[in-house]
């Protein structure tokens, strides 16, 4: 039992989204991407593993959970906006009226 606990401690907590799937944003693997300011507690260490495309959090239980929640929320927000191009109503109307 203690060996399993030690292994989990060394692996850290995987940051997952609502469906239990590991969250990842490509910005994490870009230079400086892992240094994004999440305003996390000093009691937490975050590991961004680009090869595995996963984020793991280490530290005290309460601080870990707060960090996981912030990172997951931020990553899901970034991924949902990644392919969105804001268009004004006038531009959409213009594009629809164009001849092929």
C-alpha positions in Angstrom: 0.0 0.0 0.0 2.8 2.4 0.9 4.7 1.6 -2.3 1.6 2.5 -4.4 1.2 5.8 -2.4 4.8 6.7 -3.0 4.5 6.0 -6.7 1.4 8.2 -7.0 3.3 10.9 -5.1 6.3 10.7 -7.4 4.0 10.8 -10.5 2.0 13.8 -9.4 -1.6 14.5 -10.2 -2.6 14.5 -13.9 -4.6 17.6 -14.9 -7.8 16.4 -16.5 -10.9 18.1 -17.9 -14.5 17.3 -17.0 -14.6 14.1 -19.0 -11.5 12.7 -17.3 -9.3 13.2 -20.3 -5.9 14.8 -19.8 -5.9 18.5 -20.8 -3.3 20.0 -23.1 -2.9 23.2 -25.0 -0.2 23.5 -27.7 1.0 26.7 -26.1 2.4 24.7 -23.2 5.0 23.2 -25.6 6.1 26.6 -27.1 9.0 28.5 -25.6 7.7 30.3 -22.5 4.4 28.5 -22.7 5.1 26.5 -19.5 5.8 29.8 -17.7 2.3 31.1 -18.2 1.1 33.0 -15.2 -1.7 31.0 -13.6 -1.2 32.8 -10.2 -0.6 29.4 -8.5 0.4 28.8 -4.9 4.1 28.6 -4.1 3.3 25.2 -2.6 2.8 23.7 -6.1 5.1 22.6 -8.8 3.7 22.1 -12.4 5.4 19.8 -15.0 4.4 20.3 -18.6 5.4 17.2 -20.6 5.2 18.0 -24.3 6.2 14.5 -25.3 3.2 12.9 -23.5 1.1 16.0 -23.9 0.1 16.1 -20.3 0.4 18.4 -17.3 1.2 17.0 -13.8 0.9 18.9 -10.5 2.9 18.3 -7.4 2.6 19.7 -3.9 0.1 19.9 -1.0 -3.3 18.4 -1.7 -5.4 21.6 -1.5 -2.9 23.6 -3.5 -2.7 20.8 -6.1 -6.4 20.7 -6.6 -6.6 24.5 -6.9 -3.8 24.4 -9.5 -5.4 21.6 -11.5 -8.7 23.4 -11.6 -7.1 26.7 -12.9 -4.9 25.0 -15.5 -7.7 22.8 -16.8 -10.1 25.7 -17.0 -7.5 27.9 -18.8 -6.5 25.1 -21.2 -10.1 24.3 -22.1 -10.8 28.0 -22.7 -7.7 28.3 -25.0 -8.5 25.2 -26.9 -12.1 26.3 -27.5 -11.0 29.7 -28.9 -8.0 28.4 -30.9 -9.9 28.1 -34.2 -12.4 30.9 -33.7 -12.2 33.9 -36.0 -14.4 36.8 -34.9 -16.4 38.2 -37.8 -18.7 41.2 -37.8 -22.2 40.7 -39.0 -21.4 43.0 -42.0 -18.4 40.9 -43.0 -20.5 37.7 -42.8 -23.2 39.2 -45.0 -20.6 40.4 -47.5 -19.1 36.9 -47.7 -22.5 35.3 -48.2 -23.4 37.7 -51.0 -20.2 37.1 -53.0 -20.5 35.3 -56.3 -18.6 32.0 -56.5 
